[in-house]
Amino acid sequence: MRIATEGDPYELRDLIRRAHVVLWDFDGPICRLFARHSAERVARDLVSWLEGRGLHGLLTGDERDSLDPHMVLRAVDGRHPGSDLVTELEKRLTQEESRAAVTAMPTAYADPLIRTWTAVGARLAVASNNSPRVIRQYLTSRGLLPCFSPHVYGRTSDLQLLKPDPHSLNRALSAMGAAPSSALMIGDTPTDYLAAKHAGVPFLGYARSDRTAEPLREAGAEVVLPSLEPLLQLLRG
């Protein structure tokens, strides 16, 4: 297993050649949603909100210390699925994501890559665990929404369908009338890889560092890029 680089383009050429539909994870490949609005602080605030309602014991120590707001949300939903408590917690997370979208940092080369891929005829969709409203908010602010619209598939009220469940990918494929083999998923976490694997969609990993690349490789991702620039160069070439 190896990381594809600018000097090792063969896997990339093959993935691009077969990809008539490109499914993007949002936070990571398209932008750093919490670049200036700390995800760790959001997780702590959610935990504090639960504790303020006498629900400290609802989370394990690891879940309280995870500093991952999605883990907090999943944990509560796993114990009280579909409850008013989960609904309120998800609403609070969406509000925090919306605040974060205002200061989100675009991933290097993502904007021109999205526009170029659209220009050469590929159809794009977002398949994400983030709020679809927030995704549209960010894409609109960058002038990118027309490249995806209407195919933005994010978190639903059924939190059991978050990735690694392939639900969002399958929704995109079904709406676009695309076979899994004609698509490509770009993601930055093992849950993205597993969702693509379950959906039968080829996967391209994005990781800005060895630290974030290693979990992808351990999950089974065969092609992991440290930058989106090689994709843009191949498409323009």
Residue frames as a rotation matrix with the C-alpha (Angstrom) as fourth column:
MET 1
0.579 0.815 0.000 0.00
0.815 -0.579 0.000 0.00
0.000 0.000 -1.000 0.00
ARG 2
-0.523 -0.850 -0.070 1.45
0.840 -0.527 0.125 3.41
-0.143 0.006 0.990 -0.91
ILE 3
0.216 0.526 -0.823 0.67
0.297 -0.838 -0.458 7.09
-0.930 -0.145 -0.337 -1.07
ALA 4
0.357 -0.045 0.933 0.19
0.931 -0.058 -0.359 8.37
0.071 0.997 0.022 -4.60
THR 5
-0.027 -0.440 -0.898 2.26
0.368 -0.839 0.400 11.46
-0.929 -0.320 0.184 -5.36
GLU 6
0.566 0.186 -0.803 2.76
-0.537 -0.655 -0.531 13.86
-0.625 0.732 -0.271 -8.23
GLY 7
-0.325 -0.786 -0.526 5.45
-0.936 0.190 0.295 11.51
-0.132 0.588 -0.798 -9.52
ASP 8
-0.960 0.083 0.267 3.24
0.068 0.996 -0.062 8.43
-0.271 -0.041 -0.962 -9.28
PRO 9
-0.574 0.754 -0.319 0.15
-0.730 -0.648 -0.218 9.38
-0.370 0.108 0.923 -11.31
TYR 10
-0.860 0.196 -0.471 -0.97
-0.244 0.652 0.718 6.04
0.447 0.733 -0.513 -12.73
GLU 11
-0.650 0.665 -0.368 -3.50
0.754 0.503 -0.424 5.19
-0.097 -0.552 -0.828 -10.01
LEU 12
-0.419 0.476 -0.773 -4.84
0.064 -0.834 -0.548 8.71
-0.906 -0.279 0.319 -10.21
ARG 13
-0.741 0.119 -0.661 -5.24
-0.663 -0.289 0.691 8.64
-0.109 0.950 0.293 -13.99
ASP 14
-0.832 0.425 -0.357 -7.18
0.249 0.861 0.444 5.39
0.496 0.280 -0.822 -13.73
LEU 15
-0.505 0.656 -0.561 -9.45
0.734 -0.016 -0.679 6.71
-0.455 -0.754 -0.473 -10.97
ILE 16
-0.461 0.291 -0.838 -10.12
-0.295 -0.941 -0.165 9.94
-0.837 0.171 0.519 -12.87
ARG 17
-0.891 0.061 -0.451 -10.74
-0.438 0.156 0.886 8.16
0.124 0.986 -0.112 -16.17
ARG 18
-0.691 0.623 -0.367 -13.48
0.522 0.781 0.343 6.00
0.500 0.045 -0.865 -14.67
ALA 19
-0.579 0.434 -0.690 -15.07
0.635 -0.291 -0.716 8.71
-0.511 -0.853 -0.107 -12.51
HIS 20
-0.505 0.521 0.689 -18.15
0.511 -0.462 0.724 10.16
0.695 0.718 -0.033 -14.20
VAL 21
0.676 0.668 0.311 -19.56
0.031 -0.447 0.894 11.02
0.736 -0.595 -0.323 -10.77
VAL 22
-0.500 -0.860 -0.105 -17.41
0.248 -0.026 -0.968 12.39
0.830 -0.510 0.226 -7.92
LEU 23
0.683 0.694 -0.227 -18.70
0.357 -0.046 0.933 12.15
0.637 -0.718 -0.279 -4.36
TRP 24
-0.311 -0.809 0.500 -16.99
-0.043 -0.513 -0.857 14.51
0.950 -0.288 0.125 -1.93
ASP 25
0.115 0.203 -0.972 -16.81
0.991 0.038 0.125 14.42
0.063 -0.978 -0.197 1.82
PHE 26
0.761 0.299 0.576 -17.19
0.335 -0.941 0.045 18.00
0.555 0.159 -0.816 3.04
ASP 27
0.851 -0.428 0.305 -15.07
-0.514 -0.554 0.655 18.74
-0.111 -0.714 -0.691 6.11
GLY 28
0.227 -0.844 0.486 -11.53
0.132 0.521 0.843 17.93
-0.965 -0.127 0.229 4.99
PRO 29
-0.282 -0.374 0.883 -11.48
0.874 0.279 0.398 17.54
-0.395 0.884 0.248 1.20
ILE 30
0.304 0.465 0.832 -13.52
0.778 -0.625 0.065 20.70
0.550 0.627 -0.552 0.48
CYS 31
0.244 -0.222 0.944 -12.66
-0.361 -0.924 -0.124 22.83
0.900 -0.310 -0.306 3.50
ARG 32
-0.708 -0.347 -0.615 -11.43
0.508 0.354 -0.785 22.82
0.491 -0.868 -0.074 7.07
LEU 33
0.218 0.944 0.246 -14.78
0.443 -0.321 0.837 23.59
0.870 -0.074 -0.488 8.66
PHE 34
0.920 0.161 -0.357 -13.41
0.387 -0.228 0.893 24.10
0.062 -0.960 -0.272 12.16
ALA 35
0.103 -0.952 0.288 -10.19
0.725 -0.127 -0.677 25.84
0.681 0.278 0.678 11.16
ARG 36
-0.711 -0.359 0.604 -10.97
-0.035 -0.841 -0.540 28.90
0.702 -0.405 0.586 13.30
HIS 37
0.092 0.805 0.586 -13.97
-0.932 -0.138 0.336 27.65
0.351 -0.577 0.737 15.29
SER 38
-0.695 -0.709 0.119 -12.55
-0.708 0.646 -0.285 24.80
0.125 -0.282 -0.951 17.35
ALA 39
0.068 0.666 -0.743 -14.29
-0.334 0.717 0.612 21.42
0.940 0.206 0.271 17.05
GLU 40
-0.561 -0.348 -0.751 -12.80
0.544 0.530 -0.651 20.57
0.625 -0.773 -0.108 20.44
ARG 41
-0.970 0.235 0.061 -14.54
-0.214 -0.706 -0.675 23.56
-0.116 -0.668 0.736 22.01
VAL 42
-0.226 0.930 -0.290 -17.82
-0.836 -0.032 0.548 22.58
0.500 0.366 0.785 20.34
ALA 43
-0.075 0.151 -0.986 -17.52
0.167 0.976 0.137 19.06
0.983 -0.154 -0.099 21.78
ARG 44
-0.856 -0.291 -0.428 -16.79
0.460 -0.049 -0.886 20.46
0.237 -0.956 0.176 25.24
ASP 45
-0.777 0.618 0.122 -19.81
-0.630 -0.761 -0.153 22.77
-0.002 -0.196 0.981 25.00
LEU 46
0.004 0.790 -0.613 -22.07
-0.553 0.513 0.657 19.85
0.833 0.336 0.438 24.06
VAL 47
-0.309 -0.197 -0.930 -20.75
0.544 0.766 -0.343 17.83
0.780 -0.612 -0.129 26.99
SER 48
-0.992 -0.081 -0.092 -21.24
0.122 -0.596 -0.793 20.81
0.009 -0.799 0.602 29.34
TRP 49
-0.454 0.891 -0.016 -24.80
-0.807 -0.404 0.431 21.24
0.377 0.209 0.902 28.07
LEU 50
0.110 0.452 -0.885 -25.55
-0.023 0.891 0.453 17.60
0.994 -0.030 0.109 28.91
GLU 51
-0.584 -0.422 -0.693 -23.93
0.649 0.269 -0.712 17.92
0.487 -0.865 0.117 32.31
GLY 52
-0.940 0.246 0.238 -25.99
-0.319 -0.879 -0.353 21.03
0.122 -0.408 0.905 33.03
ARG 53
0.032 0.988 -0.151 -29.08
-0.852 0.106 0.513 18.87
0.523 0.113 0.845 32.66
GLY 54
0.172 -0.012 0.985 -27.83
-0.852 0.500 0.155 16.25
-0.494 -0.866 0.076 35.05
LEU 55
0.969 0.241 -0.057 -26.81
-0.228 0.780 -0.583 13.88
-0.096 0.578 0.810 32.25
HIS 56
0.186 -0.982 0.006 -23.12
-0.969 -0.183 0.165 13.57
-0.161 -0.037 -0.986 33.08
GLY 57
-0.281 -0.303 0.911 -23.41
-0.401 0.899 0.175 9.80
-0.872 -0.316 -0.374 33.34
LEU 58
0.768 0.640 -0.001 -24.85
-0.240 0.286 -0.928 9.49
-0.594 0.713 0.373 29.85
LEU 59
0.697 -0.609 -0.378 -21.36
-0.479 -0.004 -0.878 9.52
0.533 0.793 -0.294 28.35
THR 60
0.731 -0.587 -0.347 -18.38
0.678 0.679 0.281 7.35
0.070 -0.441 0.895 29.12
GLY 61
0.436 -0.659 -0.613 -15.11
0.176 -0.606 0.776 8.97
-0.883 -0.446 -0.148 30.14
ASP 62
-0.554 -0.672 0.492 -13.65
0.586 0.105 0.803 8.37
-0.591 0.733 0.336 26.67
GLU 63
0.023 0.651 0.759 -16.69
0.955 -0.238 0.175 9.94
0.295 0.721 -0.628 25.01
ARG 64
0.869 0.274 -0.411 -16.51
0.424 -0.842 0.335 13.01
-0.254 -0.465 -0.848 27.27
ASP 65
0.245 -0.887 -0.392 -12.81
-0.041 -0.413 0.910 13.37
-0.969 -0.207 -0.138 26.53
SER 66
0.203 -0.163 0.965 -13.00
0.839 0.537 -0.086 12.62
-0.505 0.828 0.246 22.79
LEU 67
-0.330 -0.243 -0.912 -13.15
-0.050 -0.960 0.274 16.30
-0.943 0.136 0.305 21.74
ASP 68
-0.988 0.120 0.097 -15.20
0.117 0.166 0.979 15.13
0.101 0.979 -0.178 18.73
PRO 69
-0.569 0.822 0.032 -18.71
-0.714 -0.475 -0.514 16.64
-0.407 -0.316 0.857 18.57
HIS 70
-0.011 0.580 -0.814 -19.93
-0.820 0.461 0.339 13.91
0.572 0.672 0.471 16.24
MET 71
-0.639 -0.259 -0.724 -18.82
0.132 0.890 -0.436 11.24
0.758 -0.374 -0.535 18.71
VAL 72
-0.935 0.352 0.041 -20.80
-0.146 -0.278 -0.949 12.98
-0.323 -0.894 0.312 21.46
LEU 73
-0.228 0.897 -0.379 -23.87
-0.962 -0.267 -0.053 13.12
-0.149 0.352 0.924 19.22
ARG 74
-0.163 0.111 -0.980 -23.53
-0.489 0.854 0.178 9.47
0.857 0.508 -0.085 18.17
ALA 75
-0.903 -0.268 -0.337 -23.10
0.134 0.570 -0.811 8.35
0.409 -0.777 -0.478 21.77
VAL 76
-0.722 0.688 0.075 -26.27
-0.436 -0.368 -0.821 10.08
-0.537 -0.625 0.566 22.97
ASP 77
0.001 0.737 -0.676 -28.25
-0.993 0.080 0.086 8.83
0.118 0.672 0.732 19.98
GLY 78
-0.495 -0.252 -0.832 -27.03
-0.296 0.949 -0.111 5.30
0.817 0.192 -0.544 20.62
ARG 79
-0.948 0.104 -0.300 -28.58
0.316 0.393 -0.864 5.41
0.028 -0.914 -0.405 24.09
HIS 80
-0.234 0.905 -0.355 -31.67
0.223 -0.305 -0.926 7.50
-0.946 -0.296 -0.130 23.34
PRO 81
-0.871 -0.203 0.447 -32.29
0.460 -0.020 0.888 7.13
-0.172 0.979 0.111 19.59
GLY 82
-0.444 0.705 0.552 -34.74
0.542 -0.279 0.793 9.59
0.713 0.652 -0.259 18.08
SER 83
0.044 0.473 -0.880 -35.36
0.990 -0.139 -0.026 11.33
-0.134 -0.870 -0.474 21.41
ASP 84
0.913 0.294 0.283 -36.03
0.314 -0.949 -0.029 15.03
0.260 0.116 -0.959 21.98
LEU 85
0.628 -0.753 -0.195 -32.64
-0.013 -0.261 0.965 15.12
-0.778 -0.604 -0.173 23.69
VAL 86
-0.211 -0.705 0.677 -30.90
0.727 0.350 0.591 13.97
-0.654 0.617 0.439 20.51
THR 87
0.390 0.458 0.799 -32.93
0.881 -0.438 -0.178 16.41
0.269 0.773 -0.574 18.43
GLU 88
0.996 -0.018 -0.093 -31.84
0.021 -0.918 0.397 19.33
-0.092 -0.397 -0.913 20.63
LEU 89
0.287 -0.957 0.046 -28.22
0.117 0.083 0.990 18.18
-0.951 -0.279 0.136 20.67
GLU 90
-0.149 -0.298 0.943 -28.17
0.941 0.252 0.228 17.86
-0.305 0.921 0.243 16.87
LYS 91
0.751 0.479 0.453 -29.72
0.587 -0.799 -0.128 21.33
0.301 0.363 -0.882 16.56
ARG 92
0.830 -0.493 -0.261 -26.95
-0.142 -0.639 0.756 22.76
-0.539 -0.591 -0.600 18.74
LEU 93
-0.082 -0.882 0.464 -24.28
0.467 0.377 0.800 21.03
-0.880 0.282 0.382 16.68
THR 94
0.172 0.221 0.960 -25.80
0.981 -0.123 -0.148 22.40
0.085 0.968 -0.238 13.47
GLN 95
0.980 0.195 0.025 -25.73
0.189 -0.970 0.150 25.92
0.054 -0.142 -0.988 14.92
GLU 96
0.444 -0.889 -0.109 -22.05
-0.126 -0.183 0.975 25.51
-0.887 -0.420 -0.193 15.78
GLU 97
-0.170 -0.463 0.870 -21.29
0.803 0.447 0.395 24.16
-0.571 0.765 0.296 12.31
SER 98
0.600 0.473 0.645 -23.06
0.765 -0.575 -0.290 27.16
0.234 0.668 -0.707 10.81
ARG 99
0.907 -0.353 -0.229 -20.91
-0.188 -0.827 0.530 29.54
-0.376 -0.438 -0.817 12.85
ALA 100
0.076 -0.941 0.329 -17.82
0.155 0.337 0.929 27.61
-0.985 -0.019 0.171 11.81
ALA 101
0.266 0.078 0.961 -18.76
0.923 0.267 -0.277 27.81
-0.278 0.960 0.000 8.12
VAL 102
0.990 0.143 -0.017 -18.31
0.136 -0.965 -0.223 31.59
-0.049 0.218 -0.975 8.20
THR 103
0.483 -0.876 -0.010 -14.61
-0.817 -0.454 0.355 31.22
-0.315 -0.163 -0.935 9.01
ALA 104
0.718 -0.196 0.668 -13.94
0.221 0.974 0.048 27.84
-0.660 0.114 0.742 7.38
MET 105
-0.057 -0.840 -0.540 -10.67
-0.623 -0.393 0.677 27.58
-0.780 0.375 -0.500 5.45
PRO 106
0.800 0.351 -0.487 -10.87
-0.599 0.417 -0.683 26.25
-0.036 0.838 0.544 1.87
THR 107
0.502 -0.635 0.587 -8.75
0.284 0.762 0.582 23.17
-0.817 -0.125 0.563 1.29
ALA 108
-0.240 -0.693 -0.680 -5.85
-0.508 -0.507 0.696 24.01
-0.827 0.513 -0.231 -1.00
TYR 109
-0.928 -0.176 -0.329 -6.74
-0.363 0.222 0.905 23.46
-0.086 0.959 -0.270 -4.69
ALA 110
-0.595 0.749 0.293 -10.28
0.535 0.641 -0.551 22.30
-0.600 -0.171 -0.782 -3.84
ASP 111
0.178 0.734 -0.656 -12.11
-0.105 -0.648 -0.754 25.26
-0.978 0.203 -0.038 -5.40
PRO 112
-0.129 -0.223 -0.966 -10.36
-0.943 -0.272 0.189 25.12
-0.305 0.936 -0.175 -8.80
LEU 113
-0.974 -0.208 0.095 -10.50
-0.179 0.952 0.247 21.32
-0.141 0.223 -0.964 -8.79
ILE 114
-0.326 0.933 0.153 -14.26
0.418 0.288 -0.862 21.37
-0.848 -0.217 -0.483 -8.25
ARG 115
0.340 0.468 -0.816 -14.76
-0.449 -0.682 -0.578 23.91
-0.827 0.563 -0.021 -11.04
THR 116
-0.449 -0.592 -0.669 -12.42
-0.877 0.148 0.458 22.09
-0.172 0.793 -0.585 -13.43
TRP 117
-0.918 0.139 0.371 -14.00
0.125 0.990 -0.062 18.69
-0.376 -0.011 -0.926 -12.82
THR 118
0.073 0.992 -0.105 -17.42
0.269 -0.121 -0.955 20.22
-0.960 0.041 -0.276 -13.49
ALA 119
0.193 -0.038 -0.980 -16.15
-0.733 -0.669 -0.119 21.93
-0.652 0.742 -0.157 -16.64
VAL 120
-0.715 -0.530 -0.456 -14.84
-0.699 0.516 0.496 18.68
-0.028 0.673 -0.739 -18.12
GLY 121
-0.234 0.781 -0.580 -18.22
-0.627 0.335 0.703 17.00
0.743 0.528 0.411 -17.64
ALA 122
-0.755 -0.008 -0.655 -18.15
0.412 0.771 -0.485 15.15
0.510 -0.636 -0.579 -14.33
ARG 123
0.305 0.859 0.410 -21.15
-0.136 -0.387 0.912 15.41
0.943 -0.334 -0.001 -12.01
LEU 124
-0.742 -0.669 0.025 -20.41
-0.028 -0.007 -1.000 16.20
0.669 -0.743 -0.014 -8.38
ALA 125
0.526 0.849 -0.046 -22.19
0.033 0.034 0.999 15.50
0.850 -0.527 -0.010 -5.11
VAL 126
-0.464 -0.576 0.673 -21.44
-0.723 -0.193 -0.663 15.93
0.512 -0.794 -0.327 -1.41
ALA 127
0.474 0.525 -0.707 -21.89
0.089 0.770 0.632 12.93
0.876 -0.363 0.318 0.89
SER 128
-0.528 -0.710 0.466 -21.17
-0.202 -0.428 -0.881 14.11
0.825 -0.559 0.082 4.42
ASN 129
-0.224 0.397 -0.890 -21.95
0.898 0.439 -0.030 13.72
0.379 -0.806 -0.455 8.11
ASN 130
-0.928 -0.094 -0.360 -22.29
0.237 -0.895 -0.377 17.50
-0.287 -0.435 0.853 8.42
SER 131
-0.039 0.966 -0.254 -25.54
0.279 -0.234 -0.931 19.40
-0.959 -0.107 -0.261 8.20
PRO 132
-0.147 0.012 0.989 -26.70
0.985 0.088 0.145 19.79
-0.085 0.996 -0.025 4.58
ARG 133
0.874 0.477 0.090 -27.80
0.480 -0.877 -0.012 23.35
0.073 0.053 -0.996 5.38
VAL 134
0.569 -0.742 -0.355 -24.30
-0.131 -0.508 0.851 24.21
-0.812 -0.438 -0.387 6.53
ILE 135
-0.266 -0.650 0.712 -22.74
0.642 0.432 0.634 22.56
-0.719 0.626 0.302 3.48
ARG 136
0.277 0.454 0.847 -24.93
0.936 -0.329 -0.130 24.65
0.220 0.828 -0.516 1.18
GLN 137
0.945 0.042 -0.324 -24.10
0.172 -0.907 0.385 27.75
-0.277 -0.420 -0.864 3.22
TYR 138
0.118 -0.984 -0.133 -20.37
0.011 -0.132 0.991 27.25
-0.993 -0.118 -0.005 2.71
LEU 139
-0.335 -0.251 0.908 -20.62
0.834 0.369 0.410 26.26
-0.438 0.895 0.086 -0.97
THR 140
0.653 0.636 0.410 -22.76
0.746 -0.634 -0.204 29.32
0.131 0.439 -0.889 -1.66
SER 141
0.796 -0.378 -0.473 -20.19
-0.035 -0.808 0.588 31.57
-0.604 -0.451 -0.657 0.00
ARG 142
-0.273 -0.955 0.115 -17.50
0.007 0.117 0.993 30.19
-0.962 0.272 -0.025 -2.36
GLY 143
0.032 0.372 -0.928 -19.69
-0.915 -0.363 -0.177 30.30
-0.402 0.854 0.329 -5.47
LEU 144
-0.853 -0.492 -0.174 -19.49
-0.522 0.797 0.304 26.52
-0.011 0.350 -0.937 -5.72
LEU 145
-0.335 0.770 0.544 -23.08
-0.320 0.450 -0.834 25.48
-0.886 -0.453 0.095 -5.07
PRO 146
0.494 0.571 -0.655 -24.00
-0.808 0.024 -0.588 25.30
-0.321 0.820 0.473 -8.80
CYS 147
-0.374 -0.704 -0.604 -21.26
-0.835 0.539 -0.112 22.66
0.405 0.462 -0.789 -9.22
PHE 148
-0.998 -0.039 0.058 -23.12
-0.064 0.834 -0.548 20.36
-0.027 -0.551 -0.834 -6.80
SER 149
-0.461 0.886 0.049 -26.74
-0.553 -0.243 -0.797 21.43
-0.694 -0.394 0.603 -6.70
PRO 150
0.379 0.606 0.699 -29.03
-0.729 -0.269 0.629 19.73
0.569 -0.749 0.339 -6.00
HIS 151
0.586 -0.102 -0.804 -26.83
0.156 0.988 -0.011 16.85
0.795 -0.119 0.595 -4.89
VAL 152
-0.455 -0.626 0.633 -25.90
-0.594 -0.317 -0.740 17.72
0.664 -0.713 -0.227 -1.32
TYR 153
0.517 0.599 -0.611 -26.47
-0.016 0.720 0.693 14.81
0.856 -0.349 0.382 1.06
GLY 154
-0.501 -0.693 0.519 -25.65
-0.486 -0.270 -0.831 15.41
0.716 -0.668 -0.201 4.70
ARG 155
-0.998 0.051 -0.035 -26.78
0.056 0.491 -0.870 14.46
-0.028 -0.870 -0.493 8.17
THR 156
-0.268 0.963 -0.022 -30.40
-0.110 -0.008 0.994 13.39
0.957 0.269 0.108 8.50
SER 157
0.202 0.433 0.878 -32.59
-0.917 -0.231 0.325 12.98
0.343 -0.871 0.351 11.58
ASP 158
0.997 0.075 -0.030 -31.67
-0.063 0.959 0.278 9.28
0.050 -0.275 0.960 11.62
LEU 159
0.436 -0.894 0.101 -28.16
-0.894 -0.418 0.159 9.41
-0.101 -0.159 -0.982 13.04
GLN 160
0.321 -0.298 0.899 -27.70
-0.075 0.938 0.338 5.68
-0.944 -0.176 0.279 12.60
LEU 161
0.798 0.069 0.599 -27.26
0.562 0.273 -0.781 6.46
-0.218 0.959 0.179 8.89
LEU 162
0.696 -0.660 -0.282 -24.13
-0.639 -0.749 0.173 8.57
-0.326 0.060 -0.944 9.34
LYS 163
0.451 -0.657 -0.604 -20.98
-0.344 0.496 -0.797 7.25
0.823 0.567 -0.002 7.69
PRO 164
-0.772 -0.630 -0.079 -19.58
-0.441 0.443 0.781 4.57
-0.457 0.638 -0.620 7.81
ASP 165
0.030 0.823 0.567 -23.12
0.445 0.497 -0.745 3.65
-0.895 0.274 -0.352 6.79
PRO 166
-0.809 -0.445 0.384 -23.23
0.511 -0.209 0.834 4.19
-0.291 0.871 0.397 2.99
HIS 167
0.098 0.995 -0.035 -26.65
0.818 -0.101 -0.566 5.88
-0.566 0.027 -0.824 3.12
SER 168
0.376 0.055 -0.925 -25.51
-0.163 -0.979 -0.125 9.32
-0.912 0.197 -0.359 1.91
LEU 169
-0.697 -0.666 -0.264 -23.46
-0.423 0.086 0.902 7.80
-0.578 0.741 -0.342 -0.91
ASN 170
-0.714 0.481 0.509 -26.33
0.637 0.747 0.187 5.56
-0.291 0.458 -0.840 -2.00
ARG 171
0.335 0.832 -0.442 -28.71
0.509 -0.555 -0.658 8.53
-0.793 -0.005 -0.609 -1.98
ALA 172
-0.004 -0.422 -0.907 -26.36
-0.542 -0.761 0.357 10.43
-0.840 0.493 -0.226 -4.27
LEU 173
-0.912 -0.391 0.125 -25.86
-0.138 0.579 0.803 7.51
-0.387 0.715 -0.582 -6.65
SER 174
-0.372 0.856 0.359 -29.58
0.815 0.487 -0.316 6.83
-0.445 0.175 -0.878 -6.83
ALA 175
0.427 0.569 -0.702 -30.50
0.231 -0.820 -0.524 10.46
-0.874 0.062 -0.482 -7.45
MET 176
-0.037 -0.555 -0.831 -27.85
-0.730 -0.553 0.402 10.78
-0.683 0.621 -0.385 -10.15
GLY 177
0.891 0.450 -0.056 -28.67
-0.379 0.672 -0.636 7.44
-0.249 0.588 0.770 -11.78
ALA 178
0.194 -0.933 -0.303 -25.03
-0.888 -0.036 -0.458 6.38
0.416 0.358 -0.836 -11.45
ALA 179
0.773 -0.076 -0.630 -23.51
0.176 0.980 0.098 2.95
0.610 -0.186 0.770 -10.98
PRO 180
0.888 -0.456 -0.058 -21.06
-0.022 -0.168 0.986 2.67
-0.459 -0.874 -0.159 -8.06
SER 181
0.232 -0.859 0.456 -18.26
0.798 0.436 0.416 1.64
-0.556 0.267 0.787 -10.42
SER 182
0.181 -0.112 0.977 -18.64
0.803 -0.556 -0.212 4.89
0.567 0.823 -0.011 -12.37
ALA 183
0.892 0.223 0.393 -18.15
-0.036 -0.832 0.554 7.02
0.451 -0.508 -0.734 -9.26
LEU 184
-0.226 -0.942 -0.248 -15.28
0.512 0.102 -0.853 8.11
0.829 -0.319 0.459 -7.05
MET 185
0.868 0.451 -0.210 -15.42
0.392 -0.361 0.846 9.04
0.306 -0.816 -0.490 -3.37
ILE 186
-0.184 -0.906 0.381 -12.94
0.184 -0.413 -0.892 11.58
0.966 -0.094 0.242 -1.98
GLY 187
0.859 0.509 0.052 -12.65
0.010 -0.120 0.993 11.42
0.511 -0.853 -0.108 1.80
ASP 188
-0.016 -0.916 0.401 -10.24
-0.519 -0.335 -0.786 11.96
0.855 -0.221 -0.470 4.65
THR 189
-0.193 -0.009 0.981 -11.35
-0.958 0.219 -0.186 9.52
-0.213 -0.976 -0.051 7.36
PRO 190
-0.981 -0.152 0.120 -11.68
-0.140 0.984 0.108 5.75
-0.135 0.089 -0.987 7.77
THR 191
-0.255 0.955 0.149 -15.46
0.204 0.203 -0.958 6.20
-0.945 -0.214 -0.247 7.98
ASP 192
0.249 0.266 -0.931 -15.40
-0.798 -0.489 -0.353 7.75
-0.549 0.831 0.090 4.49
TYR 193
-0.637 -0.579 -0.509 -13.40
-0.764 0.564 0.314 4.79
0.105 0.588 -0.802 3.19
LEU 194
-0.888 0.311 0.339 -15.70
0.139 0.884 -0.446 2.23
-0.439 -0.348 -0.828 4.82
ALA 195
0.084 0.955 -0.286 -18.82
-0.171 -0.269 -0.948 3.96
-0.982 0.128 0.140 3.49
ALA 196
0.078 -0.136 -0.988 -17.35
-0.980 -0.191 -0.051 3.90
-0.182 0.972 -0.148 -0.03
LYS 197
-0.887 -0.452 -0.093 -16.38
-0.461 0.880 0.111 0.26
0.032 0.142 -0.989 0.38
HIS 198
-0.571 0.748 0.339 -19.90
0.212 0.533 -0.819 -0.69
-0.793 -0.396 -0.463 1.52
ALA 199
0.375 0.744 -0.554 -21.38
-0.347 -0.441 -0.828 1.24
-0.860 0.502 0.093 -1.42
GLY 200
0.396 -0.301 0.867 -18.97
0.724 0.684 -0.093 -0.35
-0.565 0.665 0.489 -3.92
VAL 201
0.992 -0.025 0.120 -17.49
0.048 -0.824 -0.565 3.03
0.113 0.566 -0.816 -4.87
PRO 202
0.185 -0.982 0.019 -13.75
0.785 0.137 -0.604 3.47
0.591 0.127 0.797 -5.65
PHE 203
0.893 0.137 -0.428 -12.04
0.424 -0.573 0.702 5.62
-0.149 -0.808 -0.570 -3.02
LEU 204
0.088 -0.870 0.484 -9.39
0.471 -0.392 -0.790 8.33
0.878 0.298 0.376 -3.05
GLY 205
0.489 0.049 -0.871 -8.01
0.869 -0.112 0.482 9.38
-0.074 -0.993 -0.097 0.32
TYR 206
0.302 -0.410 0.861 -6.92
0.097 -0.885 -0.455 12.90
0.948 0.221 -0.227 1.18
ALA 207
0.745 -0.138 -0.653 -4.63
0.666 0.105 0.738 13.47
-0.033 -0.985 0.170 4.17
ARG 208
0.850 -0.385 0.359 -2.61
-0.249 -0.895 -0.370 16.60
0.464 0.225 -0.857 4.88
SER 209
0.046 -0.854 0.519 -0.12
-0.995 -0.085 -0.052 14.77
0.088 -0.514 -0.853 7.11
ASP 210
-0.593 -0.339 -0.730 1.28
-0.302 0.934 -0.188 11.32
0.746 0.109 -0.657 7.85
ARG 211
-0.938 0.246 0.245 -0.66
-0.202 0.186 -0.961 11.38
-0.282 -0.951 -0.125 11.12
THR 212
-0.031 0.995 -0.097 -3.99
-0.674 -0.092 -0.733 11.61
-0.738 0.043 0.674 9.29
ALA 213
0.013 -0.017 -1.000 -2.88
-0.931 0.366 -0.018 9.36
0.366 0.931 -0.011 6.42
GLU 214
-0.867 -0.499 -0.005 -2.02
-0.460 0.804 -0.376 6.42
0.192 -0.324 -0.927 8.65
PRO 215
-0.451 0.758 0.472 -5.61
-0.267 0.390 -0.881 5.68
-0.852 -0.523 0.027 9.79
LEU 216
0.434 0.592 -0.680 -6.74
-0.821 -0.051 -0.568 5.73
-0.371 0.805 0.464 6.15
ARG 217
-0.228 -0.607 -0.761 -4.04
-0.816 0.546 -0.191 3.27
0.532 0.578 -0.620 5.14
GLU 218
-0.923 -0.117 0.366 -4.82
-0.335 0.710 -0.619 1.03
-0.187 -0.694 -0.695 8.11
ALA 219
-0.046 0.988 0.147 -8.50
-0.493 0.106 -0.864 1.02
-0.869 -0.112 0.482 7.13
GLY 220
0.070 0.015 0.997 -7.54
0.582 0.812 -0.053 -0.20
-0.810 0.584 0.048 3.64
ALA 221
0.871 0.245 -0.426 -7.29
-0.142 -0.705 -0.695 2.91
-0.471 0.665 -0.579 1.44
GLU 222
0.417 -0.716 0.560 -4.79
0.814 0.568 0.121 2.20
-0.404 0.405 0.820 -1.35
VAL 223
-0.228 -0.458 0.859 -4.43
0.755 -0.641 -0.141 5.70
0.615 0.616 0.492 -2.79
VAL 224
0.581 0.327 -0.745 -3.94
0.758 -0.550 0.350 8.59
-0.295 -0.769 -0.568 -0.37
LEU 225
0.151 -0.477 0.866 -2.92
0.648 -0.613 -0.452 12.09
0.747 0.629 0.217 -1.49
PRO 226
-0.298 -0.298 -0.907 -1.28
0.895 -0.417 -0.157 14.72
-0.331 -0.859 0.391 0.71
SER 227
-0.611 0.125 -0.782 -2.57
-0.221 -0.975 0.017 17.41
-0.760 0.184 0.624 -1.67
LEU 228
0.403 0.824 0.398 -5.31
0.336 0.272 -0.902 17.80
-0.851 0.498 -0.167 -4.27
GLU 229
0.153 -0.400 -0.904 -2.89
-0.660 -0.722 0.208 19.51
-0.736 0.564 -0.375 -6.66
PRO 230
-0.836 -0.511 0.203 -1.98
-0.198 0.624 0.756 16.32
-0.513 0.592 -0.622 -8.61
LEU 231
-0.188 0.855 0.483 -5.66
0.760 0.438 -0.480 15.77
-0.622 0.277 -0.732 -9.42
LEU 232
0.603 0.414 -0.682 -6.00
0.004 -0.857 -0.516 19.31
-0.798 0.308 -0.518 -10.71
GLN 233
-0.261 -0.800 -0.540 -2.86
-0.684 -0.242 0.688 18.96
-0.681 0.549 -0.484 -12.85
LEU 234
-0.813 -0.024 0.581 -4.08
0.266 0.873 0.408 15.70
-0.518 0.486 -0.704 -14.37
LEU 235
0.209 0.965 0.160 -7.50
0.717 -0.039 -0.696 17.13
-0.665 0.260 -0.700 -15.18
ARG 236
0.572 -0.026 -0.820 -5.98
-0.328 -0.923 -0.200 20.24
-0.752 0.383 -0.537 -16.76
GLY 237
-0.509 -0.851 -0.128 -3.57
-0.524 0.188 0.831 18.09
-0.683 0.490 -0.542 -18.70
